């Protein structure tokens, strides 16, 4: 049987369709290639450090007759000139951007009068603080616009570099990115007795690192294509200062590093690869200083490092590419291929001598897991934790006051996450089945987990018990948290059952 010849117009149509499809595929492929090639960001060796680093002031406080130290924080809108001639709308505490550094000593009772002068409700969470759940400042302690919230608690934990920031469910990334953040420093007898650099703003510097992007004069909040970790900026600033430098006059300088970025993971080091001493992590001092030349911090993590400078030199704090086992696609679009020159230290021609660092710092303050009464497992995925998205009216876990638990946390997602637990500081017992590196041996409340990583954590729940007021555990990549990568737990007395979270979350 002979085939029926097709008309010429049909052949022309077929050729046209094939040609269009070919052009379309090439265009899409070329577009993806262009996006991939241009996704990398670097300010290394191109940053001109032109602005003197701002140091957040120590917050004023009043001491009541009963010994309570009272602070005041006002959440407010503001306008700040990050760049000459361009004024940007911002949020801040007691000012236009960021907030003052609160400082208290172990054993002190503190009260913070938080007034919300913003046009919408928000919260203030005391990240890393051991305190009653009703004072924690999580999504259940919303402060309505125009309202005031006054939490009180007693400082009952070792000296540490903590911080405060908003925690409203679903919009935390937006509120932090606009500028609502500040440090909360704790002191104790041990920290005050050690010969560490301790003159705030002189040889003891807060270093609040954020990545930002500007669209005209405004802070850009957009998530670029394929950036499923959340917002990533194209430049960094420290303490709200772009391209910052700091003059230093001491041989040893203590940098209190805080990653206050919404999603970016930094690998801190110095441009000349000099070593430095890690003396503290999230929850306080290590047993002894650790000598490093690289230190990785994911969002929410803190570390205190001490670096030696030589007379008259300049040295640059840098963030290097992220070595975390990410594949070529995830690494590129999660910021792993990015690098930044962050802060220049300019040493005076003559330096004040600094005492040598002590060989030992502090006894361990976290449990070693041997007295654990329970082991729990957590699977991290953008779809939720253990397959569930956050629900404000659901208590996920009940723990007994005074007990220790081991938590096994596994990232089974293809993207990076981290894991933050409110109220407690934990010990990292294992990472991927092996003992933790030196950088993870101190007390922690946030740990970074690349794809397929597993951490074993030991934590003790010392209360106070409150069956109706939950604490949170969540990914601290803030967009992931906003998407529901969060759960909540309550601490109860032995034999007590969980109650119900409050049904309304305003003040």
ZASEZA-734471 format. One record per residue (C-alpha): y negated, x negated, z negated. Coordinates in pm, 1 decimal. Layout:
REM ZASEZA-734471
+----------+----------+----------+
|        v |        u |        w |
+----------+----------+----------+
|        Y |        X |        Z |
...
+----------+----------+----------+
This chain:
REM ZASEZA-734471
+----------+----------+----------+
|        v |        u |        w |
+----------+----------+----------+
|      0.0 |      0.0 |      0.0 |
|   -334.1 |   -148.6 |     96.8 |
|   -619.9 |   -150.6 |   -158.6 |
|   -921.6 |     61.9 |   -100.5 |
|  -1226.5 |   -157.3 |    -37.5 |
|  -1508.6 |   -109.9 |   -289.6 |
|  -1859.9 |    -48.0 |   -158.9 |
|  -2098.7 |   -337.9 |   -155.3 |
|  -2326.7 |   -180.8 |   -416.1 |
|  -2040.7 |   -187.5 |   -665.0 |
|  -1985.4 |   -559.3 |   -613.2 |
|  -2358.5 |   -622.8 |   -652.1 |
|  -2357.4 |   -420.2 |   -974.9 |
|  -2060.0 |   -616.5 |  -1109.5 |
|  -2224.8 |   -948.5 |  -1025.4 |
|  -2545.8 |   -829.0 |  -1192.8 |
|  -2363.7 |   -722.5 |  -1509.5 |
|  -2180.5 |  -1055.0 |  -1531.4 |
|  -2504.0 |  -1246.4 |  -1475.2 |
|  -2686.2 |  -1041.5 |  -1738.3 |
|  -2404.5 |  -1092.3 |  -1988.5 |
|  -2406.2 |  -1465.7 |  -1920.8 |
|  -2781.6 |  -1490.0 |  -1968.4 |
|  -2759.3 |  -1277.2 |  -2283.3 |
|  -2486.8 |  -1494.2 |  -2437.1 |
|  -2675.1 |  -1812.0 |  -2350.4 |
|  -2996.3 |  -1669.8 |  -2491.7 |
|  -2831.0 |  -1561.5 |  -2815.0 |
|  -2648.5 |  -1892.3 |  -2843.8 |
|  -2965.6 |  -2082.2 |  -2769.7 |
|  -3155.5 |  -1871.1 |  -3022.8 |
|  -2899.1 |  -1934.3 |  -3294.2 |
|  -2901.5 |  -2305.1 |  -3212.8 |
|  -3282.6 |  -2310.3 |  -3233.4 |
|  -3276.2 |  -2129.8 |  -3569.9 |
|  -3010.5 |  -2369.8 |  -3702.1 |
|  -3192.2 |  -2683.9 |  -3586.9 |
|  -3526.1 |  -2564.9 |  -3722.8 |
|  -3391.8 |  -2434.1 |  -4056.2 |
|  -3404.2 |  -2773.5 |  -4225.0 |
|  -3712.6 |  -2849.6 |  -4435.7 |
|  -3827.8 |  -3190.0 |  -4554.6 |
|  -4148.7 |  -3316.8 |  -4713.9 |
|  -4003.5 |  -3662.1 |  -4781.1 |
|  -4243.8 |  -3946.7 |  -4696.8 |
|  -4497.9 |  -3698.4 |  -4558.7 |
|  -4643.5 |  -3567.4 |  -4885.5 |
|  -4991.8 |  -3682.6 |  -4975.7 |
|  -5019.0 |  -3646.6 |  -5352.7 |
|  -5377.7 |  -3527.2 |  -5378.6 |
|  -5388.4 |  -3294.3 |  -5680.3 |
|  -5369.1 |  -3395.7 |  -6044.1 |
|  -5079.1 |  -3221.8 |  -6214.8 |
|  -5181.1 |  -2929.6 |  -6432.7 |
|  -5014.8 |  -2921.8 |  -6774.6 |
|  -4971.8 |  -2572.5 |  -6922.4 |
|  -5161.0 |  -2555.8 |  -7252.0 |
|  -4975.8 |  -2511.7 |  -7578.4 |
|  -5008.5 |  -2146.2 |  -7676.0 |
|  -5229.5 |  -2074.5 |  -7973.9 |
|  -5060.1 |  -1900.5 |  -8262.5 |
|  -5148.4 |  -1749.5 |  -8597.3 |
|  -4948.0 |  -1806.2 |  -8913.3 |
|  -4923.7 |  -1495.3 |  -9127.7 |
|  -4900.0 |  -1511.7 |  -9506.0 |
|  -4525.6 |  -1434.2 |  -9484.9 |
|  -4477.1 |  -1743.7 |  -9267.6 |
|  -4438.9 |  -1559.2 |  -8935.9 |
|  -4582.5 |  -1745.2 |  -8636.8 |
|  -4752.6 |  -1494.4 |  -8405.1 |
|  -4811.3 |  -1555.0 |  -8033.3 |
|  -4987.4 |  -1331.3 |  -7781.4 |
|  -4888.8 |  -1303.1 |  -7415.7 |
|  -5078.8 |  -1089.2 |  -7167.3 |
|  -4905.8 |  -1023.8 |  -6833.4 |
|  -5186.7 |   -988.2 |  -6584.0 |
|  -5287.0 |  -1003.3 |  -6219.4 |
|  -5497.2 |  -1296.5 |  -6107.4 |
|  -5628.0 |  -1502.0 |  -5819.8 |
|  -5566.4 |  -1875.0 |  -5780.7 |
|  -5687.1 |  -2133.6 |  -5532.6 |
|  -5372.2 |  -2336.0 |  -5467.8 |
|  -5534.5 |  -2479.9 |  -5156.0 |
|  -5904.1 |  -2550.3 |  -5112.9 |
|  -6089.7 |  -2250.5 |  -4976.1 |
|  -5791.3 |  -2012.0 |  -4988.3 |
|  -5756.4 |  -1770.9 |  -5278.4 |
|  -5413.8 |  -1621.9 |  -5345.9 |
|  -5324.2 |  -1306.5 |  -5539.8 |
|  -5096.0 |  -1399.6 |  -5829.1 |
|  -4949.3 |  -1286.6 |  -6160.2 |
|  -4949.4 |  -1488.2 |  -6480.1 |
|  -4938.7 |  -1489.7 |  -6858.6 |
|  -5279.8 |  -1529.3 |  -7026.3 |
|  -5414.2 |  -1663.6 |  -6696.5 |
|  -5387.5 |  -1645.4 |  -6319.9 |
|  -5048.4 |  -1818.0 |  -6272.4 |
|  -4756.6 |  -1917.6 |  -6498.0 |
|  -4817.0 |  -1913.1 |  -6872.8 |
|  -4882.4 |  -2128.1 |  -7178.9 |
|  -4608.5 |  -2329.2 |  -7347.6 |
|  -4489.8 |  -2159.5 |  -7665.4 |
|  -4363.5 |  -2392.2 |  -7937.8 |
|  -4182.6 |  -2321.3 |  -8264.4 |
|  -3952.0 |  -2494.6 |  -8511.0 |
|  -3602.3 |  -2406.8 |  -8621.2 |
|  -3613.3 |  -2177.3 |  -8923.3 |
|  -3948.6 |  -2022.6 |  -8831.5 |
|  -3985.6 |  -1650.3 |  -8785.3 |
|  -4178.6 |  -1575.6 |  -8466.6 |
|  -4345.6 |  -1266.9 |  -8329.3 |
|  -4472.2 |  -1234.6 |  -7973.4 |
|  -4717.4 |   -958.0 |  -7887.6 |
|  -4651.3 |   -891.7 |  -7521.1 |
|  -4908.3 |   -674.3 |  -7346.2 |
|  -4843.6 |   -559.9 |  -6990.2 |
|  -5171.9 |   -549.4 |  -6799.7 |
|  -4990.7 |   -538.4 |  -6465.6 |
|  -4992.4 |   -229.2 |  -6242.1 |
|  -4615.3 |   -182.5 |  -6293.8 |
|  -4350.6 |   -216.2 |  -6563.1 |
|  -4185.9 |   -550.5 |  -6631.7 |
|  -4010.6 |   -741.8 |  -6910.3 |
|  -4023.9 |  -1081.2 |  -7079.4 |
|  -3683.9 |  -1244.2 |  -7129.2 |
|  -3650.0 |  -1546.7 |  -7358.8 |
|  -3410.5 |  -1749.3 |  -7145.0 |
|  -3173.6 |  -1960.7 |  -7355.9 |
|  -3283.3 |  -1809.0 |  -7688.4 |
|  -3039.4 |  -1696.1 |  -7958.1 |
|  -3186.1 |  -1370.2 |  -8087.1 |
|  -3104.7 |   -999.0 |  -8138.3 |
|  -3016.9 |   -814.9 |  -7817.0 |
|  -3296.7 |   -562.4 |  -7872.2 |
|  -3545.7 |   -855.0 |  -7864.4 |
|  -3388.7 |  -1030.6 |  -7564.3 |
|  -3629.6 |   -893.7 |  -7303.8 |
|  -3362.4 |   -796.2 |  -7053.9 |
|  -3371.5 |   -489.6 |  -6830.0 |
|  -3331.1 |   -256.3 |  -7129.9 |
|  -3658.1 |   -376.1 |  -7285.6 |
|  -3897.8 |   -269.1 |  -7012.5 |
|  -4268.2 |   -278.0 |  -7099.2 |
|  -4455.8 |     -5.3 |  -6915.2 |
|  -4788.6 |    -77.7 |  -6748.5 |
|  -5057.1 |    -74.4 |  -7018.8 |
|  -4802.8 |    -88.3 |  -7302.8 |
|  -4731.4 |   -353.0 |  -7566.9 |
|  -4395.1 |   -482.8 |  -7689.8 |
|  -4368.5 |   -691.0 |  -8007.5 |
|  -4029.9 |   -860.7 |  -8058.4 |
|  -3961.8 |  -1056.6 |  -8376.6 |
|  -3681.4 |  -1299.0 |  -8457.3 |
|  -3600.2 |  -1615.0 |  -8651.1 |
|  -3547.7 |  -1939.8 |  -8459.3 |
|  -3188.2 |  -2032.9 |  -8537.5 |
|  -3074.6 |  -2294.6 |  -8287.6 |
|  -3121.5 |  -2665.3 |  -8212.3 |
|  -3429.0 |  -2815.7 |  -8050.4 |
|  -3434.7 |  -2737.0 |  -7677.5 |
|  -3644.6 |  -2672.7 |  -7368.0 |
|  -3623.0 |  -2298.0 |  -7304.3 |
|  -3834.8 |  -2071.2 |  -7087.3 |
|  -3951.5 |  -1712.6 |  -7052.7 |
|  -3969.1 |  -1493.8 |  -6743.6 |
|  -3939.7 |  -1128.2 |  -6633.3 |
|  -3602.2 |   -955.9 |  -6608.6 |
|  -3657.4 |   -606.2 |  -6461.3 |
|  -3344.6 |   -475.6 |  -6292.8 |
|  -3369.1 |   -494.6 |  -5914.1 |
|  -3705.5 |   -674.8 |  -5883.0 |
|  -3672.5 |   -993.3 |  -6090.1 |
|  -3712.8 |  -1220.0 |  -5786.2 |
|  -4043.9 |  -1054.9 |  -5693.8 |
|  -4188.1 |  -1081.6 |  -6043.7 |
|  -4088.4 |  -1444.2 |  -6101.9 |
|  -4198.6 |  -1550.5 |  -5755.1 |
|  -4548.1 |  -1411.6 |  -5817.9 |
|  -4594.6 |  -1651.8 |  -6107.7 |
|  -4458.4 |  -1497.9 |  -6427.8 |
|  -4291.0 |  -1788.7 |  -6608.9 |
|  -4354.5 |  -2034.3 |  -6888.3 |
|  -4181.0 |  -2278.8 |  -7123.4 |
|  -4074.4 |  -2215.9 |  -7483.1 |
|  -4007.6 |  -2542.9 |  -7669.0 |
|  -3803.8 |  -2556.7 |  -7986.9 |
|  -3814.9 |  -2841.3 |  -8239.5 |
|  -3592.9 |  -2926.4 |  -8536.3 |
|  -3560.1 |  -3203.3 |  -8792.8 |
|  -3324.2 |  -3403.2 |  -8571.8 |
|  -3549.5 |  -3398.2 |  -8266.3 |
|  -3853.8 |  -3488.4 |  -8473.9 |
|  -3675.8 |  -3788.1 |  -8627.9 |
|  -3566.6 |  -3944.8 |  -8298.1 |
|  -3781.1 |  -4207.0 |  -8118.9 |
|  -3810.4 |  -4000.8 |  -7799.2 |
|  -4137.5 |  -3962.2 |  -7606.2 |
|  -4292.4 |  -3659.7 |  -7777.0 |
|  -4668.5 |  -3651.3 |  -7715.2 |
|  -4695.0 |  -3325.8 |  -7517.0 |
|  -4883.8 |  -3368.4 |  -7191.4 |
|  -4902.6 |  -3747.6 |  -7233.3 |
|  -4556.2 |  -3905.1 |  -7236.2 |
|  -4371.1 |  -3570.7 |  -7271.3 |
|  -4440.0 |  -3364.1 |  -6960.5 |
|  -4333.4 |  -3010.2 |  -6868.5 |
|  -4219.4 |  -3007.7 |  -6504.2 |
|  -4183.4 |  -2646.8 |  -6380.1 |
|  -4058.8 |  -2678.5 |  -6022.0 |
|  -4092.4 |  -2391.0 |  -5775.0 |
|  -4060.4 |  -2367.1 |  -5399.6 |
|  -4321.9 |  -2158.3 |  -5220.9 |
|  -4431.3 |  -2054.3 |  -4877.6 |
|  -4771.4 |  -1929.0 |  -4771.6 |
|  -4858.4 |  -1671.9 |  -4509.2 |
|  -5226.8 |  -1729.3 |  -4468.6 |
|  -5361.3 |  -1726.6 |  -4822.9 |
|  -5083.5 |  -1504.5 |  -4956.6 |
|  -4754.8 |  -1606.5 |  -5114.5 |
|  -4482.8 |  -1523.2 |  -4863.0 |
|  -4189.7 |  -1332.9 |  -5012.2 |
|  -3980.3 |  -1292.9 |  -4696.7 |
|  -3618.3 |  -1397.6 |  -4665.1 |
|  -3573.2 |  -1593.6 |  -4343.9 |
|  -3283.7 |  -1514.3 |  -4110.0 |
|  -2936.0 |  -1607.1 |  -4244.5 |
|  -3085.1 |  -1695.2 |  -4587.7 |
|  -2839.7 |  -1490.2 |  -4792.8 |
|  -2907.7 |  -1693.6 |  -5108.3 |
|  -3251.4 |  -1534.3 |  -5138.2 |
|  -3604.1 |  -1665.0 |  -5096.8 |
|  -3642.6 |  -2030.5 |  -4995.1 |
|  -3985.3 |  -2188.7 |  -4955.8 |
|  -4096.7 |  -2473.0 |  -4732.6 |
|  -4284.0 |  -2672.5 |  -4997.1 |
|  -4269.5 |  -2728.6 |  -5369.7 |
|  -4518.7 |  -2727.7 |  -5651.1 |
|  -4506.9 |  -2832.4 |  -6015.6 |
|  -4676.4 |  -2631.0 |  -6290.1 |
|  -4852.6 |  -2437.2 |  -6014.2 |
|  -4987.4 |  -2757.4 |  -5853.2 |
|  -4921.2 |  -2844.8 |  -5488.7 |
|  -4871.2 |  -3214.5 |  -5398.8 |
|  -4916.6 |  -3323.3 |  -5762.5 |
|  -4961.0 |  -3665.6 |  -5917.3 |
|  -4978.3 |  -3758.3 |  -6285.5 |
|  -5131.0 |  -4068.4 |  -6441.6 |
|  -4909.7 |  -4204.0 |  -6718.6 |
|  -4984.4 |  -4471.1 |  -6974.1 |
|  -4651.7 |  -4527.1 |  -7151.2 |
|  -4347.6 |  -4734.2 |  -7057.7 |
|  -4114.7 |  -4436.9 |  -7105.4 |
|  -4196.1 |  -4086.2 |  -6982.4 |
|  -4000.2 |  -3775.5 |  -7075.3 |
|  -3981.7 |  -3510.1 |  -6804.7 |
|  -3873.5 |  -3161.2 |  -6911.3 |
|  -3736.8 |  -3034.0 |  -6580.8 |
|  -3716.0 |  -2658.8 |  -6522.7 |
|  -3587.9 |  -2510.7 |  -6198.2 |
|  -3798.9 |  -2193.6 |  -6186.6 |
|  -3727.4 |  -2128.8 |  -5817.6 |
|  -3559.9 |  -1802.2 |  -5717.4 |
|  -3270.9 |  -1954.4 |  -5520.1 |
|  -3313.7 |  -2324.4 |  -5444.3 |
|  -3086.2 |  -2589.5 |  -5595.2 |
|  -3253.6 |  -2926.3 |  -5652.1 |
|  -3088.3 |  -3268.3 |  -5663.8 |
|  -3344.2 |  -3465.8 |  -5860.4 |
|  -3377.6 |  -3841.4 |  -5832.1 |
|  -3645.5 |  -4096.7 |  -5759.5 |
|  -3747.7 |  -4226.3 |  -5419.6 |
|  -3647.5 |  -4582.3 |  -5508.6 |
|  -3314.0 |  -4463.2 |  -5657.5 |
|  -3402.5 |  -4597.2 |  -6001.7 |
|  -3185.0 |  -4479.2 |  -6288.0 |
|  -3304.8 |  -4255.7 |  -6569.1 |
|  -3162.9 |  -4129.5 |  -6897.6 |
|  -3052.6 |  -3769.6 |  -6940.1 |
|  -3115.1 |  -3677.8 |  -7304.9 |
|  -3089.8 |  -3297.3 |  -7307.2 |
|  -2960.8 |  -3004.0 |  -7105.0 |
|  -3029.8 |  -2627.7 |  -7124.0 |
|  -2959.4 |  -2583.4 |  -7494.0 |
|  -3064.2 |  -2915.3 |  -7639.7 |
|  -2979.8 |  -3278.7 |  -7697.3 |
|  -2666.7 |  -3456.6 |  -7576.2 |
|  -2453.5 |  -3660.2 |  -7814.2 |
|  -2587.0 |  -3975.6 |  -7648.5 |
|  -2811.0 |  -4054.9 |  -7349.7 |
|  -2641.9 |  -4056.0 |  -7008.7 |
|  -2759.3 |  -4296.2 |  -6737.5 |
|  -2791.7 |  -4122.5 |  -6398.1 |
|  -2971.9 |  -4159.6 |  -6068.0 |
|  -2913.0 |  -3799.4 |  -5949.4 |
|  -2929.5 |  -3469.4 |  -6137.3 |
|  -2852.5 |  -3130.9 |  -5988.4 |
|  -3024.9 |  -2820.2 |  -6127.3 |
|  -2975.3 |  -2466.7 |  -5997.7 |
|  -3219.0 |  -2181.1 |  -6071.1 |
|  -3272.4 |  -2131.3 |  -6443.4 |
|  -3127.1 |  -2468.0 |  -6550.3 |
|  -3324.9 |  -2721.4 |  -6752.4 |
|  -3284.4 |  -3089.4 |  -6832.2 |
|  -3482.0 |  -3352.2 |  -7017.7 |
|  -3485.3 |  -3697.2 |  -6862.2 |
|  -3655.7 |  -4019.2 |  -6969.3 |
|  -3768.2 |  -4261.8 |  -6700.3 |
|  -3911.3 |  -4611.4 |  -6734.7 |
|  -4220.9 |  -4704.5 |  -6531.8 |
|  -4370.7 |  -5046.2 |  -6468.1 |
|  -4741.4 |  -5132.0 |  -6496.8 |
|  -4947.0 |  -5033.1 |  -6193.5 |
|  -4662.5 |  -4881.2 |  -5992.3 |
|  -4621.2 |  -4543.4 |  -5830.3 |
|  -4287.7 |  -4366.1 |  -5822.3 |
|  -4194.1 |  -4030.7 |  -5670.5 |
|  -3966.6 |  -3766.4 |  -5817.4 |
|  -3765.8 |  -3637.7 |  -5523.3 |
|  -3512.3 |  -3365.0 |  -5449.2 |
|  -3237.9 |  -3496.1 |  -5221.9 |
|  -2993.4 |  -3309.3 |  -5001.7 |
|  -2739.8 |  -3102.6 |  -5192.0 |
|  -2391.3 |  -3252.2 |  -5212.8 |
|  -2188.7 |  -2949.2 |  -5321.0 |
|  -1913.2 |  -2912.7 |  -5064.2 |
|  -2097.9 |  -2649.2 |  -4861.7 |
|  -1992.6 |  -2604.6 |  -4499.3 |
|  -2234.5 |  -2695.8 |  -4221.6 |
|  -2358.1 |  -2335.6 |  -4184.9 |
|  -2394.7 |  -2247.0 |  -4551.7 |
|  -2540.5 |  -2585.6 |  -4634.1 |
|  -2811.8 |  -2547.7 |  -4373.0 |
|  -2913.0 |  -2188.4 |  -4457.4 |
|  -2871.9 |  -2219.2 |  -4835.0 |
|  -3121.6 |  -2506.5 |  -4840.8 |
|  -2858.4 |  -2775.0 |  -4886.5 |
|  -2999.0 |  -2991.5 |  -4605.8 |
|  -3356.9 |  -2972.0 |  -4737.1 |
|  -3534.9 |  -3250.7 |  -4924.3 |
|  -3869.7 |  -3270.1 |  -5102.2 |
|  -4106.6 |  -3520.7 |  -5254.0 |
|  -4204.8 |  -3333.3 |  -5569.7 |
|  -4421.2 |  -3535.7 |  -5809.1 |
|  -4580.3 |  -3880.6 |  -5806.5 |
|  -4607.9 |  -4072.3 |  -6132.7 |
|  -4889.5 |  -4328.6 |  -6134.2 |
|  -4851.3 |  -4588.8 |  -6405.2 |
|  -5155.4 |  -4747.6 |  -6562.7 |
|  -5216.7 |  -5121.5 |  -6517.2 |
|  -5141.1 |  -5173.7 |  -6885.8 |
|  -4883.5 |  -4952.8 |  -7057.1 |
|  -4832.8 |  -4862.0 |  -7420.5 |
|  -4495.5 |  -4995.5 |  -7536.4 |
|  -4228.7 |  -4733.1 |  -7600.3 |
|  -3940.6 |  -4769.3 |  -7844.7 |
|  -3594.6 |  -4801.3 |  -7695.5 |
|  -3393.9 |  -4482.3 |  -7669.5 |
|  -3149.8 |  -4428.4 |  -7955.7 |
|  -2780.7 |  -4482.1 |  -7886.5 |
|  -2691.6 |  -4144.8 |  -8037.5 |
|  -2889.6 |  -3821.6 |  -8029.8 |
|  -2725.3 |  -3515.5 |  -8188.0 |
|  -2389.2 |  -3380.9 |  -8294.9 |
|  -2236.1 |  -3120.7 |  -8060.4 |
|  -2366.2 |  -2770.2 |  -8127.0 |
|  -2124.4 |  -2580.1 |  -7902.3 |
|  -1754.5 |  -2499.3 |  -7964.7 |
|  -1476.4 |  -2704.5 |  -7808.3 |
|  -1264.1 |  -2398.8 |  -7732.2 |
|   -975.4 |  -2481.3 |  -7966.4 |
|  -1048.1 |  -2182.1 |  -8189.6 |
|  -1091.6 |  -1938.4 |  -7901.6 |
|   -953.6 |  -1590.1 |  -7974.8 |
|   -970.0 |  -1464.6 |  -7617.2 |
|   -988.8 |  -1583.0 |  -7257.9 |
|  -1174.8 |  -1377.1 |  -6999.6 |
|  -1194.7 |  -1421.3 |  -6622.8 |
|  -1492.1 |  -1356.3 |  -6397.4 |
|  -1485.3 |  -1344.3 |  -6016.9 |
|  -1827.1 |  -1398.8 |  -5859.3 |
|  -1912.6 |  -1237.1 |  -5528.8 |
|  -2229.5 |  -1097.4 |  -5377.7 |
|  -2060.9 |   -757.1 |  -5399.9 |
|  -2061.2 |   -791.6 |  -5780.4 |
|  -1881.8 |   -955.0 |  -6071.4 |
|  -1513.5 |   -865.9 |  -6096.7 |
|  -1571.6 |   -625.2 |  -5811.4 |
|  -1842.0 |   -423.4 |  -5987.9 |
|  -2215.0 |   -408.4 |  -5936.5 |
|  -2442.2 |   -385.2 |  -6238.9 |
|  -2474.9 |    -39.1 |  -6396.7 |
|  -2735.7 |      3.3 |  -6669.2 |
|  -2528.3 |    268.6 |  -6848.8 |
|  -2196.1 |     76.7 |  -6845.4 |
|  -2099.7 |   -179.3 |  -7109.2 |
|  -1862.1 |   -421.5 |  -6940.0 |
|  -1746.3 |   -631.0 |  -7237.5 |
|  -1726.6 |   -601.8 |  -7614.4 |
|  -1710.9 |   -923.3 |  -7818.5 |
|  -1665.1 |   -963.2 |  -8192.6 |
|  -1931.9 |  -1135.0 |  -8396.6 |
|  -1828.9 |  -1473.9 |  -8530.7 |
|  -1559.0 |  -1539.2 |  -8270.9 |
|  -1522.5 |  -1797.9 |  -7995.8 |
|  -1407.7 |  -1710.0 |  -7644.0 |
|  -1322.3 |  -1910.5 |  -7333.6 |
|  -1459.1 |  -1769.9 |  -7009.7 |
|  -1309.4 |  -1872.8 |  -6673.7 |
|  -1569.7 |  -1822.2 |  -6400.5 |
|  -1467.2 |  -1853.6 |  -6035.2 |
|  -1690.2 |  -1834.5 |  -5729.6 |
|  -1470.3 |  -1672.8 |  -5464.2 |
|  -1763.4 |  -1619.5 |  -5229.5 |
|  -1862.7 |  -1828.7 |  -4928.7 |
|  -2209.4 |  -1893.0 |  -5070.2 |
|  -2334.4 |  -2074.1 |  -5381.0 |
|  -2384.8 |  -1891.2 |  -5710.5 |
|  -2448.5 |  -1984.1 |  -6071.0 |
|  -2363.1 |  -1815.7 |  -6399.9 |
|  -2603.4 |  -1747.6 |  -6687.3 |
|  -2508.3 |  -1587.4 |  -7019.2 |
|  -2772.5 |  -1447.0 |  -7252.0 |
|  -2793.8 |  -1529.1 |  -7625.0 |
|  -2539.5 |  -1814.5 |  -7630.5 |
|  -2519.7 |  -2179.5 |  -7540.9 |
|  -2176.1 |  -2278.7 |  -7415.8 |
|  -1977.3 |  -2594.1 |  -7355.9 |
|  -1839.9 |  -2667.0 |  -7008.9 |
|  -1478.4 |  -2757.3 |  -7083.8 |
|  -1367.4 |  -2802.9 |  -6722.7 |
|  -1507.0 |  -2785.9 |  -6373.1 |
|  -1241.2 |  -2737.4 |  -6107.5 |
|   -972.3 |  -2831.9 |  -6358.1 |
|  -1123.4 |  -3166.0 |  -6458.4 |
|  -1353.3 |  -3270.3 |  -6745.5 |
|  -1722.7 |  -3215.4 |  -6669.1 |
|  -1953.1 |  -3489.5 |  -6545.5 |
|  -2202.0 |  -3645.4 |  -6785.9 |
|  -2471.6 |  -3407.7 |  -6662.2 |
|  -2268.9 |  -3110.9 |  -6789.1 |
|  -2168.0 |  -3243.1 |  -7130.3 |
|  -2464.4 |  -3098.1 |  -7319.0 |
|  -2516.5 |  -2738.1 |  -7435.7 |
|  -2556.6 |  -2506.4 |  -7136.9 |
|  -2648.6 |  -2145.4 |  -7067.8 |
|  -2645.0 |  -2169.6 |  -6686.3 |
|  -2394.3 |  -2350.9 |  -6465.9 |
|  -2393.5 |  -2400.1 |  -6088.0 |
|  -2082.9 |  -2292.8 |  -5895.5 |
|  -2049.1 |  -2386.4 |  -5526.3 |
|  -1802.3 |  -2185.0 |  -5314.7 |
|  -1447.5 |  -2191.2 |  -5457.8 |
|  -1557.2 |  -2369.3 |  -5777.1 |
|  -1418.7 |  -2270.2 |  -6116.5 |
|  -1572.0 |  -2346.1 |  -6456.8 |
|  -1409.9 |  -2305.6 |  -6797.0 |
|  -1668.5 |  -2232.2 |  -7065.8 |
|  -1639.6 |  -2209.2 |  -7445.2 |
|  -1893.7 |  -1998.8 |  -7634.1 |
|  -1933.1 |  -1859.8 |  -7983.0 |
|  -2090.2 |  -1521.4 |  -8054.3 |
|  -2280.6 |  -1549.2 |  -8381.1 |
|  -2452.0 |  -1213.3 |  -8356.1 |
|  -2632.6 |  -1025.4 |  -8484.0 |
|  -2410.0 |   -731.0 |  -8402.5 |
|  -2558.2 |   -432.5 |  -8221.2 |
|  -2312.9 |   -198.7 |  -8044.1 |
|  -2589.0 |    -18.5 |  -7851.2 |
|  -2801.4 |   -309.8 |  -7723.9 |
|  -2636.3 |   -524.8 |  -7456.9 |
|  -2690.8 |   -881.1 |  -7346.1 |
|  -2654.9 |   -980.4 |  -6978.8 |
|  -2440.3 |  -1225.2 |  -6784.0 |
|  -2530.2 |  -1277.0 |  -6419.4 |
|  -2593.8 |  -1501.1 |  -6123.3 |
|  -2937.1 |  -1658.5 |  -6168.6 |
|  -3006.4 |  -1678.9 |  -5796.8 |
|  -3252.3 |  -1398.4 |  -5847.3 |
|  -3191.9 |  -1200.7 |  -5529.6 |
|  -2819.5 |  -1197.1 |  -5610.7 |
|  -2903.5 |  -1069.3 |  -5959.1 |
|  -3125.0 |   -801.1 |  -5804.7 |
|  -2840.3 |   -698.8 |  -5574.5 |
|  -2617.6 |   -628.5 |  -5874.9 |
|  -2442.7 |   -960.1 |  -5956.7 |
|  -2476.7 |   -884.3 |  -6326.3 |
|  -2280.6 |   -735.4 |  -6614.1 |
|  -2353.5 |   -664.0 |  -6978.2 |
|  -2181.1 |   -710.3 |  -7311.3 |
|  -2239.0 |   -609.2 |  -7672.2 |
|  -2162.6 |   -797.5 |  -7993.3 |
|  -1997.5 |   -586.1 |  -8264.8 |
|  -1865.1 |   -633.3 |  -8615.6 |
|  -1486.1 |   -673.2 |  -8651.9 |
|  -1318.0 |   -341.5 |  -8582.7 |
|  -1637.1 |   -184.2 |  -8446.2 |
|  -1653.3 |    -25.0 |  -8099.8 |
|  -1921.9 |    -48.3 |  -7835.0 |
|  -2183.5 |    223.2 |  -7832.4 |
|  -2403.0 |    336.1 |  -7547.0 |
|  -2701.8 |    156.5 |  -7396.6 |
|  -3034.2 |    334.3 |  -7434.5 |
|  -3081.9 |    604.0 |  -7173.4 |
|  -3447.5 |    527.2 |  -7116.5 |
|  -3587.2 |    178.3 |  -7080.3 |
|  -3962.1 |    207.6 |  -7123.3 |
|  -4205.5 |    157.0 |  -7408.7 |
+----------+----------+----------+
